[in-house]
Amino acid sequence: MDIPAPVRILTVCTGNICRSPVAERLLQTGLNQVVPGGFEVASAGTRAMVDDPMQPISADIVRTFGGTPDGFVARQLTPRILRGVDLVLTMTSGHRGEVLQQDASMLKRTFTIREFARMLDVLDARATEHPGAGPDDADPLAANTAYWRSLPARAAGVRHLALPADPSENDIIDPYRRSPEVYRQMEDELAPAIISILRHARLNDPVSGNVPQ
């Protein structure tokens, strides 16, 4: 039996040294715990500080949440990098626009990370009220891949129920060359979104037969 390709997630910010690396490494760490081998998370920047390491305070945040910043180097977002990606999570609405300028076909698979997390919260609330179950004998990796490739459409279907009070609540603040307090604000904005995404992954873990039909 062929092994399904992992679900490919790309996180995007500006320099690819502060925000998107934190999202990349923490999502990868958490998703590895849910479905080992089921996800491949990477990142890129719209104006990347190419080959630079993650900023020290961002690296500290990654370590605090159990991830590793080791081996990270920034890279520039290109159409080639977007090719084959299942889900793009940007740090701001502006970054989403820049992704779509490079590849308009990503329209239905690109969200800001905060809006995507709110959509998943809505889906999770609905699932609690109307639980479903996937086939018990499904191959876990195949079930996981199929579910996550259909997830952007499911999420977009509840977008109207996940609108923020202020559009700025879709964005993660840029802490580059700013004080440690701004990095803490970045962490406070980013961490809940990552937690929501990882919670959704756990609730829909194909190993447990919880993938909705």
C-alpha positions in Angstrom: 0.0 0.0 0.0 1.3 3.4 -0.9 2.0 5.7 2.0 -0.1 8.9 1.6 1.8 12.2 1.3 1.7 14.3 4.5 -0.6 17.2 4.7 1.5 20.2 3.8 1.0 23.4 5.8 2.9 26.7 5.1 3.0 29.6 7.5 3.9 33.0 6.1 5.0 36.4 7.6 7.3 39.1 6.3 10.9 38.4 7.2 10.4 34.7 8.1 12.4 35.2 11.3 9.9 36.1 14.0 6.3 35.1 13.6 6.0 32.4 11.0 8.9 30.3 12.3 7.2 30.1 15.7 4.0 29.0 14.1 5.9 26.5 11.9 7.8 24.8 14.7 5.0 24.7 17.3 2.4 23.4 14.8 4.9 20.7 13.6 5.7 19.7 17.2 2.0 19.5 18.2 0.8 17.8 15.0 3.6 15.2 15.2 2.1 14.2 18.6 -1.4 13.7 17.1 -0.6 12.0 13.8 3.1 11.1 13.5 4.2 11.5 9.9 0.9 13.0 8.9 1.9 16.6 8.5 4.8 18.6 7.0 4.8 22.2 8.3 7.2 24.8 6.7 7.3 28.6 6.5 8.5 31.5 4.3 8.5 35.2 4.2 7.2 37.7 1.7 10.4 39.8 2.1 12.5 37.2 3.8 15.8 37.8 5.6 17.0 34.8 3.6 19.3 32.3 5.4 19.0 34.2 8.7 18.1 32.2 11.9 15.0 32.7 13.9 15.2 35.8 16.1 16.4 34.9 19.7 13.2 35.8 21.5 11.1 33.9 19.0 13.5 30.9 19.5 12.9 31.2 23.3 9.1 31.1 22.7 9.4 28.0 20.6 11.4 26.3 23.4 9.0 27.4 26.0 6.2 25.5 24.2 8.2 22.4 23.7 9.5 22.9 20.2 13.0 23.4 18.8 14.3 26.3 16.7 17.4 24.3 15.7 18.4 24.3 12.1 15.9 27.0 11.1 16.8 29.4 8.2 14.6 32.0 6.6 13.5 31.6 3.0 11.7 33.8 0.5 8.2 32.9 -0.5 7.9 31.8 -4.2 5.3 30.2 -6.4 7.4 27.1 -6.3 7.1 26.9 -2.5 3.3 27.3 -2.8 3.0 24.5 -5.3 1.4 21.4 -3.6 0.7 23.2 -0.3 -2.7 22.1 1.2 -3.1 25.0 3.6 -1.4 28.4 4.0 -1.7 30.2 7.3 -0.5 33.8 7.2 0.3 36.2 10.0 -1.7 39.1 8.6 -4.4 39.8 6.0 -1.8 41.7 4.0 0.3 38.5 3.8 -2.7 36.6 2.6 -3.0 39.1 -0.3 0.7 38.7 -1.1 0.3 34.9 -1.2 -2.6 35.3 -3.7 -0.6 37.6 -5.9 1.9 34.9 -6.3 -0.7 32.1 -6.8 -4.4 33.0 -7.2 -5.3 29.3 -7.1 -4.5 29.3 -3.4 -7.6 31.5 -2.7 -9.6 28.8 -1.0 -6.7 27.4 0.9 -5.2 30.6 2.4 -6.3 32.2 5.7 -4.8 34.3 8.4 -3.9 31.9 11.3 -6.2 33.7 13.7 -9.3 33.6 11.5 -8.6 29.9 10.6 -8.4 29.1 14.3 -11.7 30.8 15.0 -13.4 28.9 12.2 -12.1 25.6 13.7 -13.5 26.6 17.0 -16.9 27.0 15.4 -16.6 23.6 13.7 -15.6 22.0 17.0 -18.6 23.5 18.8 -20.9 22.2 16.0 -19.3 18.7 16.3 -20.0 18.6 20.0 -23.6 19.2 19.3 -23.7 16.8 16.3 -20.9 14.2 16.7 -19.9 12.0 13.8 -17.5 9.2 13.3 -15.3 8.0 10.5 -14.8 4.4 9.4 -13.0 2.3 12.0 -11.0 0.5 9.4 -9.7 3.5 7.5 -6.0 3.9 7.1 -5.1 6.6 9.6 -2.7 8.6 7.4 -5.1 8.4 4.4 -8.0 9.4 6.5 -6.0 12.3 8.0 -4.9 13.5 4.6 -8.4 13.4 3.1 -9.9 15.2 6.1 -7.3 18.1 6.1 -7.5 18.6 2.4 -11.3 19.1 2.8 -10.9 21.2 5.9 -10.3 24.6 4.2 -13.7 24.4 2.5 -15.4 23.3 5.7 -13.8 26.2 7.5 -14.7 28.7 4.9 -18.3 27.6 5.2 -18.5 29.0 8.7 -16.5 32.1 8.1 -19.6 34.3 8.7 -19.8 32.8 12.2 -16.2 33.6 13.0 -15.8 37.2 12.1 -13.8 39.3 14.6 -15.2 42.4 16.2 -12.3 44.3 14.7 -10.4 43.3 11.5 -7.1 43.9 13.2 -7.9 40.8 15.3 -7.0 38.7 12.3 -3.4 39.8 12.4 -0.4 38.9 14.5 1.7 41.9 15.5 5.2 42.1 14.0 7.8 42.3 16.8 10.9 42.7 14.6 13.4 45.2 16.1 10.9 46.0 18.8 10.9 45.4 22.6 10.6 42.1 24.3 7.1 43.3 25.4 6.0 43.3 21.7 7.3 39.7 21.3 5.1 38.8 24.3 2.2 40.4 22.5 3.0 38.3 19.5 3.0 35.2 21.7 -0.3 36.2 23.3 -1.9 36.6 19.9 -0.3 33.5 18.2 -0.5 30.9 21.0 -4.3 30.7 21.2 -4.6 30.2 17.5 -2.0 27.4 17.5 -3.8 25.8 20.5 -7.1 25.9 18.6 -5.6 24.2 15.5 -3.9 21.5 17.6 -7.1 20.9 19.6 -9.0 20.5 16.3 -6.4 18.0 15.1 -6.8 16.0 18.3 -10.6 16.0 18.2 -10.4 14.7 14.6 -7.6 12.2 15.1 -8.1 9.4 12.6 -6.4 6.9 14.8 -9.3 7.3 17.2 -11.9 7.0 14.4 -13.1 10.6 15.0 -12.9 11.9 11.5 -16.3 13.3 10.5 -18.0 11.9 7.5 
